[in-house]
């Protein structure tokens, strides 16, 4: 109904939440990754860059 697979929708939702967390405070990257369901900051960074076209560290700046 939303034009995405369930996994694509979940990933998009996670990245939107992560983007808001990165803008809101100065939490460590691993803490943001864990709060949106990732166990490693490397996997989170790769997914974030794939979805938002910019690495999370650059997005925060």
Z-matrix of the N, CA and C atoms (Angstrom, degrees):
N
C 1 1.440
C 2 1.534 1 111.77
N 3 1.317 2 118.31 1 -30.46
C 4 1.461 3 120.54 2 -178.44
C 5 1.533 4 112.29 3 -96.36
N 6 1.314 5 117.18 4 -0.62
C 7 1.455 6 120.95 5 177.57
C 8 1.517 7 114.90 6 82.64
N 9 1.321 8 116.90 7 12.69
C 10 1.463 9 122.29 8 178.81
C 11 1.514 10 108.81 9 -134.04
N 12 1.324 11 114.87 10 156.76
C 13 1.452 12 118.22 11 172.34
C 14 1.530 13 107.55 12 -72.05
N 15 1.330 14 117.66 13 160.86
C 16 1.470 15 119.18 14 177.87
C 17 1.527 16 112.92 15 -56.87
N 18 1.320 17 118.41 16 -38.76
C 19 1.464 18 121.02 17 179.92
C 20 1.529 19 111.25 18 -68.10
N 21 1.332 20 117.25 19 -40.24
C 22 1.469 21 120.08 20 177.08
C 23 1.527 22 110.85 21 -63.15
N 24 1.310 23 116.13 22 -41.12
C 25 1.467 24 120.66 23 178.86
C 26 1.528 25 110.53 24 -63.31
N 27 1.320 26 116.81 25 -45.79
C 28 1.463 27 121.10 26 179.67
C 29 1.527 28 111.06 27 -61.71
N 30 1.313 29 116.85 28 -44.91
C 31 1.463 30 120.59 29 179.52
C 32 1.524 31 110.64 30 -62.62
N 33 1.304 32 117.08 31 -43.09
C 34 1.463 33 121.00 32 178.27
C 35 1.520 34 111.18 33 -61.77
N 36 1.314 35 116.57 34 -44.15
C 37 1.461 36 121.36 35 178.96
C 38 1.525 37 110.79 36 -62.57
N 39 1.337 38 116.67 37 -43.21
C 40 1.465 39 120.90 38 178.63
C 41 1.524 40 111.46 39 -61.02
N 42 1.331 41 116.45 40 -42.37
C 43 1.462 42 120.10 41 -177.70
C 44 1.528 43 111.55 42 -70.36
N 45 1.317 44 117.80 43 -34.16
C 46 1.468 45 120.66 44 175.36
C 47 1.527 46 110.23 45 -64.33
N 48 1.316 47 115.75 46 -43.24
C 49 1.469 48 119.82 47 178.13
C 50 1.529 49 110.39 48 -65.60
N 51 1.325 50 117.38 49 -42.31
C 52 1.463 51 121.41 50 179.00
C 53 1.531 52 110.63 51 -62.95
N 54 1.325 53 117.57 52 -41.68
C 55 1.465 54 120.81 53 178.80
C 56 1.525 55 110.37 54 -60.24
N 57 1.316 56 116.69 55 -42.16
C 58 1.465 57 120.28 56 178.41
C 59 1.530 58 110.57 57 -63.86
N 60 1.319 59 117.52 58 -40.97
C 61 1.467 60 120.94 59 178.87
C 62 1.528 61 111.41 60 -66.10
N 63 1.320 62 116.79 61 -38.89
C 64 1.463 63 120.33 62 -179.74
C 65 1.529 64 111.06 63 -66.44
N 66 1.307 65 117.23 64 -34.17
C 67 1.468 66 120.96 65 179.72
C 68 1.523 67 111.80 66 -78.52
N 69 1.326 68 116.33 67 -29.84
C 70 1.457 69 121.46 68 -172.22
C 71 1.519 70 114.07 69 -77.53
N 72 1.311 71 117.77 70 -42.12
C 73 1.462 72 119.07 71 -175.59
C 74 1.519 73 111.74 72 -145.91
N 75 1.314 74 115.78 73 -177.79
C 76 1.460 75 122.02 74 -175.79
C 77 1.524 76 112.95 75 -103.95
N 78 1.304 77 117.04 76 37.51
C 79 1.465 78 119.50 77 177.66
C 80 1.516 79 110.14 78 -63.40
N 81 1.319 80 115.23 79 153.10
C 82 1.462 81 120.08 80 175.11
C 83 1.523 82 108.62 81 -64.79
N 84 1.325 83 114.94 82 151.98
C 85 1.460 84 120.86 83 -178.18
C 86 1.527 85 111.34 84 -59.10
N 87 1.313 86 118.07 85 -40.78
C 88 1.468 87 120.59 86 179.75
C 89 1.521 88 111.24 87 -64.04
N 90 1.321 89 117.48 88 -33.21
C 91 1.469 90 120.09 89 177.95
C 92 1.520 91 111.44 90 -68.82
N 93 1.327 92 116.63 91 -39.13
C 94 1.465 93 120.46 92 176.18
C 95 1.528 94 108.78 93 -65.54
N 96 1.332 95 116.63 94 -44.83
C 97 1.468 96 120.92 95 179.78
C 98 1.528 97 110.98 96 -57.46
N 99 1.316 98 116.18 97 -46.79
C 100 1.466 99 119.92 98 -179.27
C 101 1.520 100 112.05 99 -66.55
N 102 1.319 101 117.15 100 -34.34
C 103 1.470 102 119.44 101 -178.21
C 104 1.526 103 112.47 102 -70.39
N 105 1.336 104 117.26 103 -18.64
C 106 1.463 105 119.62 104 177.09
C 107 1.533 106 112.61 105 -109.49
N 108 1.350 107 115.87 106 12.26
C 109 1.461 108 119.21 107 170.25
C 110 1.507 109 117.63 108 102.02
N 111 1.329 110 118.79 109 13.59
C 112 1.456 111 121.45 110 178.18
C 113 1.526 112 109.63 111 -106.98
N 114 1.329 113 116.42 112 141.44
C 115 1.458 114 121.28 113 179.76
C 116 1.523 115 112.85 114 -90.24
N 117 1.325 116 117.16 115 -17.03
C 118 1.464 117 119.28 116 179.82
C 119 1.524 118 109.65 117 -132.33
N 120 1.317 119 114.95 118 145.80
C 121 1.456 120 118.18 119 178.73
C 122 1.528 121 111.30 120 -72.30
N 123 1.328 122 117.65 121 -25.09
C 124 1.465 123 120.89 122 178.01
C 125 1.532 124 110.82 123 -66.38
N 126 1.326 125 116.86 124 -46.95
C 127 1.468 126 120.38 125 178.60
C 128 1.522 127 110.56 126 -64.40
N 129 1.326 128 115.58 127 -41.22
C 130 1.466 129 120.09 128 178.06
C 131 1.522 130 110.96 129 -62.32
N 132 1.329 131 117.45 130 -46.75
C 133 1.463 132 121.36 131 -178.96
C 134 1.522 133 111.70 132 -60.99
N 135 1.310 134 116.39 133 -40.68
C 136 1.465 135 120.94 134 179.32
C 137 1.526 136 110.43 135 -64.22
N 138 1.317 137 117.26 136 -45.74
C 139 1.465 138 120.88 137 179.36
C 140 1.525 139 110.96 138 -66.47
N 141 1.314 140 117.28 139 -41.34
C 142 1.466 141 121.78 140 -179.67
C 143 1.518 142 110.00 141 -60.37
N 144 1.332 143 116.43 142 -46.77
C 145 1.464 144 120.54 143 -179.79
C 146 1.525 145 111.11 144 -65.14
N 147 1.328 146 117.36 145 -37.82
C 148 1.466 147 120.51 146 179.20
C 149 1.519 148 111.23 147 -64.25
N 150 1.320 149 116.72 148 -40.06
C 151 1.467 150 121.08 149 -176.18
C 152 1.528 151 112.24 150 -81.77
N 153 1.329 152 117.07 151 -44.04
C 154 1.468 153 120.52 152 -173.61
C 155 1.530 154 114.17 153 -104.81
N 156 1.324 155 117.27 154 0.07
C 157 1.469 156 123.98 155 176.38
C 158 1.529 157 114.81 156 63.88
N 159 1.300 158 117.01 157 18.50
C 160 1.469 159 121.66 158 176.58
C 161 1.525 160 108.06 159 -150.39
N 162 1.324 161 118.51 160 139.92
C 163 1.463 162 120.05 161 178.28
C 164 1.540 163 110.75 162 -64.34
N 165 1.313 164 117.97 163 150.21
C 166 1.456 165 120.37 164 -178.34
C 167 1.527 166 113.89 165 -59.55
N 168 1.313 167 118.11 166 -34.62
C 169 1.466 168 120.32 167 178.61
C 170 1.536 169 111.43 168 -63.82
N 171 1.325 170 116.62 169 -39.61
C 172 1.461 171 120.11 170 176.80
C 173 1.529 172 111.63 171 -72.53
N 174 1.305 173 116.35 172 -35.68
C 175 1.466 174 120.58 173 178.93
C 176 1.521 175 110.56 174 -61.26
N 177 1.305 176 116.28 175 -38.86
C 178 1.465 177 121.19 176 -177.68
C 179 1.531 178 111.16 177 -63.76
N 180 1.327 179 117.35 178 -33.96
C 181 1.470 180 121.56 179 -178.00
C 182 1.476 181 109.02 180 -70.16
